[in-house]
Amino acid sequence: MKQLTFRCSCCRRIVPRNPRARNQHYCGAKPCQQARKNKWQQNKQQKDCDHRANKEESQSAWRQQNPDYWKLYREKNPAYCERNRKLQRKRDLKRKLKNLSVMTRPILQRRTRQTFKQSEQQEDRGSCKEGLVSTTTLDAIQFPHNGGIL
């Protein structure tokens, strides 16, 4: 008897089909099973109002029982906080860049990229200068074509 196979939706490998599972889309590898579970939970969350309400209710109850969780987490993990600050600065700049005119956008993108590279190089060396943080904001960047500050 010829053994049937299928292509796993996660890892894309061709594997033998389990004869007991009719519509098998994922192989038995742990990451693939986790992907299958995540997809099921996502679908359940989108389609089932009761499931979504129960999840929100249980999360809010947990937050009320553990009000200082995030404060303690940030105290224990300063690297997490620093990384989050750095990424937030990039997100803020990206959002501000969307609102700029087409003429000033390339100049600003070039300057902010250079500033971020400089600040990352400084951090890699182990010294973080206060001045680099303020130069990443849009308020401090001057444009030569109009001589003004944005």
SULVEN-V272689 format. One record per backbone hydrogen bond with DSSP energy under -0.5 kcal/mol. NH is the residue of the N-H (numbers start at 1). CO is the residue of the C=O. If there is no record, write none. Layout:
# SULVEN-V272689
nh->NH co->CO
nh->NH co->CO
This chain:
# SULVEN-V272689
nh->6 co->15
nh->8 co->6
nh->8 co->13
nh->9 co->25
nh->12 co->8
nh->15 co->6
nh->15 co->13
nh->17 co->4
nh->19 co->17
nh->21 co->18
nh->22 co->20
nh->24 co->21
nh->24 co->22
nh->33 co->29
nh->34 co->30
nh->35 co->31
nh->36 co->32
nh->37 co->33
nh->38 co->34
nh->39 co->35
nh->40 co->36
nh->41 co->37
nh->42 co->38
nh->43 co->39
nh->44 co->40
nh->45 co->41
nh->46 co->42
nh->47 co->43
nh->48 co->44
nh->49 co->47
nh->52 co->48
nh->53 co->49
nh->54 co->50
nh->55 co->51
nh->56 co->52
nh->57 co->53
nh->58 co->54
nh->59 co->55
nh->60 co->56
nh->61 co->57
nh->62 co->58
nh->63 co->59
nh->64 co->60
nh->65 co->61
nh->66 co->62
nh->69 co->66
nh->72 co->68
nh->73 co->69
nh->74 co->70
nh->75 co->71
nh->76 co->72
nh->77 co->73
nh->81 co->77
nh->82 co->78
nh->83 co->79
nh->84 co->80
nh->85 co->81
nh->86 co->82
nh->87 co->83
nh->88 co->84
nh->89 co->85
nh->90 co->86
nh->91 co->87
nh->92 co->88
nh->93 co->89
nh->94 co->90
nh->95 co->91
nh->96 co->92
nh->97 co->93
nh->98 co->94
nh->99 co->95
nh->99 co->96
nh->100 co->97
nh->105 co->101
nh->106 co->102
nh->108 co->104
nh->109 co->105
nh->110 co->106
nh->111 co->107
nh->112 co->108
nh->113 co->109
nh->114 co->110
nh->115 co->111
nh->116 co->112
nh->117 co->113
nh->118 co->114
nh->119 co->115
nh->120 co->116
nh->121 co->117
nh->122 co->118
nh->123 co->119
nh->124 co->120
nh->125 co->121
nh->126 co->122
nh->126 co->123
nh->127 co->122
nh->128 co->126
nh->129 co->127
nh->132 co->129
nh->133 co->129
nh->133 co->130
nh->134 co->130
nh->135 co->131
nh->136 co->132
nh->136 co->133
nh->137 co->134
nh->140 co->137
nh->141 co->138
nh->143 co->148
nh->146 co->143
nh->147 co->143
nh->150 co->141
